Amino acid sequence: MIKIAIAFGVLVTATLLMKKPGMSYRQSVLKTLYPAIMWSSKAAGKKQILTNKNNAAAVVSFYSLVAKDINGNEFKFSDLKGKKVLIVNTASNCGFTGQYEALESLSKQYGHKLVVIGIPSNDFKEQEAAANADIASFCKKNYGVSFPLMEKSIVIKGQGQNEVHKWLSDMSINGWCNQEPAWNFCKYLVNENGELTHYFPMTVDPMAAEVTRAIEAQ
């Protein structure tokens, strides 16, 4: 019993020391553990990548989509013509939340040819319960996020699914992909012509070679 008590005390102390400004204890712990989470899931993630092998064309134009950004303003996807687009469903209380940092790095490194778009969602274990304004503040303060964020919405299939993820996860619309997000931080890459080319699961880091190669491909 004494050993258990000591171990518990060490765990509590470590948790307190890990708390970061602007984050809850849970968020602080998850950020600290993020590298270990990604390392342990790296191999499985590569096997779950989907690609548009047959160069299937979209039935409905990607550029016809319109959404609301996190401030409630209209966001027209037609403004993205000529650039690749990486769309990611996000959450602030997830083991993969640390990917915000990598997504920001990706956005800065490839900003001349890529637009990263984050779409917050509370679909998975209610890991994004915050309001839009609080989500925006959290992302900016803790990860320096400067890429566009849309308003919080439903990303999984069913009633209420946002129009963007409906396009991304319905092959009768996008031409080939039926894969909905399996968890927070799944990524869809759309090329310069508005064609969906890749699906990357949450276990693939945004800066992984598989992602950067796809972005750099002509």
Buried (B, 14 or more C-beta within 10 A) or exposed (E): EEEEEEEEEEEEEEBEEBBBEEBEEBBBBBBBEBEEBBEEBEEEBBEBBBBBEEEBBBEBEBBEBEBBBBEEEEBEBEEBEEBBBBBBBBBBBBBBBBBBBBBBBBBEEBEEEBBBBBBBBBBBEEBBEBEBEEBBEBBEEBBEBEBBBBBBBBBBEEEEBBBBBBBBBBBEBBBBBEBBBBBBBBBBBBBBEBBBBBBBBBBBBBBBEBBBEBBEEE
